[in-house]
Amino acid sequence: MGKEIIPAGQSTSIVILFIIGSSLFMGASGQSGNSSWIALIIAMTLAVPLILVYARLHVLFPGKDLYDMLISVFGAYFGRGLSCLYIWYTLHLGALVLRNFGEFSKTVALTSTPMIAPMLIIGLLCIWVVNAGMEVLGRSAKFLLLFTLAVIIVVQLLSVPKYEIHHLKPLLDSGWGPVFADAGGTVTFPFAEIVVFLGAFTILPKKGSATRVMLSGVLFAGTIITGISVRNLLVLGPEILSSLYFPSYVAVSRINVGDFLTRIEGSAAIVFVTALFIKVSLCLYVSCNGMAKVFRLKSYRSVVLQMGLIMVYLSDFIYMDIMQMQYFAYHIYKIYALPFQVFIPLTLWVTAEVMAKRSSRKAATPQQ
């Protein structure tokens, strides 16, 4: 299989859009009320050591992705077993994001359209771009990030007249407990989800680029999410915010500049679609790449169509309704994702460090 290399700037764009993905509209966990922005900052801080561990793996295994690492460290059989778990996780995560879009379309945008229709359209678009190659996804991400930032900045400025500063008071009225609970959930969704990017490490240009790409991408995306969360809080207030499924859409719909600039929430919806398109595409690529590594296929492209359609089908029946979707995202997912985001990568990192030290000692022994 030929390796696709894309520039660090495009890789960073993929990371940023991947993280903000569905977080733009669903928001983060919300038990801490008007102190939710503090939970976001704490979650970003807690995610940094985890990101550095992910980046260290790129240094220990230059030119290899997550599946290569698992097979080389844990052996052919156990390593492929763990690889199958990550294939499921990336396929499942892509289906979850598609369902977020499907529920948004059914609830807000296309209320009379069957939910499978918009999910299938996005799914087919992701199949096309992944089949075209990661170079196409990288260039698309760089362009879409510029568009996304432009829309976010304009919407943030137009929202200023709707700000109610009293929504931020009293600070920490429920104490630090809910803040740390929200921070723990926000680490897993969305920041630590970047573990998916390990399955695409072969696209990075050089050995040390993972630290720069992932760390800058996570911090930049965290800043965007924090800014949007503060805006939603200032516009809607903590009580209304906690009762909404898609708070960003409602907050942007409140913008009304005179009689000539109204109903601009459509532009915010477009930003949501562009971000989830990148997120689903990366999940699809990594799951197909895993299939190619586990079953020794010549190219991941041979299974892109099949895996993409499975992802769309899975997204259609994965939840019964929007309430179950939100409950899973905020309560179950943070437990479900821990093995994939924390336990297995940390075990892989520790084992790889021990193996690297042993090999360096063996290499140094004949010289003494």
N, C-alpha and C positions, 0 to 999 in steps of 0.2 A: 504493500500500500504506500503510495507516494505521500510525503508529508507536505501539508499546506502551511506556509509561514505568512503571517500577516503582521503589519507594524504594531508597535506597542501602543500608539495612539488609538488605533482601531480596536485593539484588545481592551483598552481602558473604557472605550465607549460601550463595548459589549457588556463589560462588568457593571457599569453605571446603570444602563437601561435594564439589565437583568435584575439588579437589586430593587430598583424603584418599581419595576413590573406592576404587579397587582397592588402593591402597597400604596400607590398613588390614589387609588379609589377606595380600597377596603380600609386603609389606615392600619395603625398598629393596635396591639392589645390596649383596651381602655378601661381598666379598673381605677386608675389613678386620677381621673377627672382632669381638673385644670393643671395638674402637675405632670401630664403625660409627656410633655416635651423634655422634662428632666429625665424620665425613664428612657427616652430615645438617646439622649446624650450618654447616659450610663451604659446602655446597650452597645453603642458605638465603641465606647472605651473597652468594654468586656470582649468585644469581637476582635479587637486588634491583635492580642496574643494568638488567637486561633488562626487569624489570617497569616500571621508570621510563620506558624507551624505549616500551613498549607504551602506557603512560598518556600520554606526550607526544603520541602520534599522535591521541589523543582531543582534545587541546587544539588541534592543528593542523587537525583535521578535525571540528569540532563538528557533532553531528547525523548523522554518517556512520559506517558500519561498515567492516569490513575490505575488503569487496568494493567498496564505493563508493570507498575510498581507492585501491585497486589500479587501478581503471578510470580515476579522475581523474588519477593520477600517470603511469601507464604507457600510457595510451591505451585505446581501445575493444578492440582486438584482443589486444595483449599482456597488458593488464590482465585481460581475460576468460580468457585462457589461464592466468594465475597463479591466478585465482579458481577455475578448474576443479581445479587442484592442491589447493587448500585444501578444496574440496568432497570430493575423494577422501580427504584426510587426516582430516577430521572424521568421514566415514563409516567409514573404516578404524579410527580410534581408538574409535568407538562399538562397532564389531564386536569389537575386541580386549577391551574391558571386558566385553561380554556373554559372550565366550568364557571370561574369567576366572571369571565367575559359573557358567557351564555346567560348567567343569572342577571347580569347588568342589562343585557339586551332585552331580556324578557320583562324585567321590572321597570326599566326606565325608557329605553330607546325604541325597541321594536316589540311592543307589547302583544301584537296580534300574530307575530311570526313565530313558528316553531323554534325552540331553542337550539335544535341541532343545526339549523341552517347557518346562522352566523358562526357557530363553532366550526362547522365543516369548511366554510370559506377561509377562515383564518388558518385552519389545519392544512388545507391544500396549499395556501401561500407559503406556510412554513416548510412543507414538503418540497416545494419548488426551490426555495432558497437554499435549503440544506443539500439538496441534490446538486445544485449549481456549485456548491463549495463554500468553505469558510471565508475565502477571499471576498465573495459577494456579500456574505453576512457582515463581515468587518466594514466594508465600504458603506453598506446600508446603515449600520449602527452609527457610524461617524456622522452621516448626513442627518439621520433621524434624531441624534442627540442635539445637534444644533437647533433643529426645529423645535424639539421638546423644551430646551432651555429658553428659547425665544418666547414661546407661548407661556411658560411658567412665570417668567419675569413680567410679562405684560399683565397677566392675570393677577399676580401679586400686587402690582402697582395699582391696578383698578380696584382691588379689594380694600385698599387702605381706608377710604371713606366709610366702610362698613364695620371697621374695627370697633370693638367695645372693650376697653382696657379692663373694666371691672370683671370680665370673665376670667382673668388670670388670678383673681383674689377670692378667698385667702389661699396663699400658697401652702402646699403640703397640709391641707386641712384634714386629710385622712391619715397623715403620718407617712413614714417611709416604707411601711409594709407593702401597700399596693404599688408604690413606685418600683420597688425591687422586683415584685412579681411581674409587673409589666416589662421591666427591663430584661428579665430572664426569657419571657416569651418573645420579645423583639429580637433578641440575639439569634434565636432559631428561625424566626420569620420577621424580616427577610435577610439579615446580614450573613448568617452562617450558611445560607443556601448557596453561597458562592462556592461551596465545596464541589458543586457540579462542574465548575470551571476546571477542576483538576483533570476531568476526563477529556479536556481539550488543550492540555498543556503543550502538546506538540506544535500548536500554532504559534507559540511565543518565539520571538526571534533569537534570544540568547539566554544563557544560563541564569543570569541574575535579574532578568526582567520581570519575573513573577512578583517579586516584592513590590516593585514600583507600580506595576499594573494593578494588582489586587488591592494594595493598601490605599493608593490614591483613588481608585474607583470606589471602594467601600466608604471612605471618608467623604468623598464628593457626593455620592448618593445619599449618605446619611444626613449630610447638610441639607440636601433638597427635601428629603422626607421630613426632617425637623421643621424646616421653613413652612412646608405645606400644612403640617399638623398644627403649628402655631396659628397660621392663618385661619384654618377651620375652627380652631378653638375661639379665636377672637371674633369671628363672624357669627358662629352658631351658639357658642356657650357649651359648657360641659354636659348639661342635662340633655339638650337636643342632640349633641354629638354622639352620646352613648346610645341613643335610640335609633340611629340611622345605619343602614347597610352600606351606603355609598356616600359618606359625608362630604367628600370633595366635590362631587357633582352638585349637591344641594348648596354648598357654600358658594360655588361659582355662579349658580343660578340666581343668587341674591344680588349680583352686580347689576346696577342699572345707572348708566351715565346719561342723564337727561332723558330725552325721548328717542335718541338715535342709536344708542349702544345698549342693547338688551339681548337676552337669550344667547349669551356667549358660552354657555356650558357645553355646547357642541364642540367647540375647539378643545376644551379640556378632555372631552371624550375621545377625541382623535389622539391626544397625547397618551391616553390610557391604552388605546389600541396599538400604537407604535411600540410602546414599552413592552406590552405583553407579547407582541409579535417576536421581538428579540429574545425574550425569556423562553417562550415555547420552542423557538428554533434552536436555541442552545441545548435545551433539554432533549430535543429530538436528535440532534447531532450526537450528543454524548451517549444516549441510549443505543443508537445505531453503531457508533464506534465500539461500544462494549460488545454488542452482538458480533461484530466482525472479529474482535480480539478473542472472545471466548470460543467461537466456533470456527476460527481460523479462515475467515472469508477473505477474498482478494481485495474487496473494497466495501466500505460501509454503505456506499450508494446502492448496493444490491438489495438492501432491506429498508431503505428510507420510506418508500411508499407503504409497505406493509406496516411498519412501526408507526408511521404517521396516522394511518387509518385506525389502527388499534388505539392510539392515544385519543383520537376524536370519539371513538365508540366508548372508550372507558369514561371519558368526561361526561357522556350523556347519562350514564346510570350510576355514577359514583356517589351522588347524593340524592335524597328524596326531594329536598326543597332547599330554599335559600337559608332557612334557619339552621338546618343541619350543616350546611356549608360553613356558616359563620361559627357555629359551635366547634366544628372540627378545626378550623383555622386558628381559633384563639385558645382552645383548651386541650385538644387532643394532639395537635400537630407538634407542639413543643416537646412532648414526650416521644412521639413516634419518630421524630427526626434526629433525636440524640445519638443513636448508634451510627447513623450515616454522617453526621456533622462533627461529632466529638469523639466517640469511643473508638471507632475503626481508624480514623485518621491519626489519632494520638498513638494508638498501638502500632500502626504502620511507621510513624515517625520514630518512636523509641526503638523499635526493632531495627530500623534502617540505620539509626545512629550507632547502635551496638555493632552491627555488621560492618559499617564503615570504619569504626575504630579497630576492629579485629583485622580487617584487610590491610589497614595502614601499618599495624604492628607486624603482620606477616611480611609485608613488603620491606619493612625497615630491618628485619632480623638478619638477612644475608649480608647487609652492609656493615654490620658490627663485627 
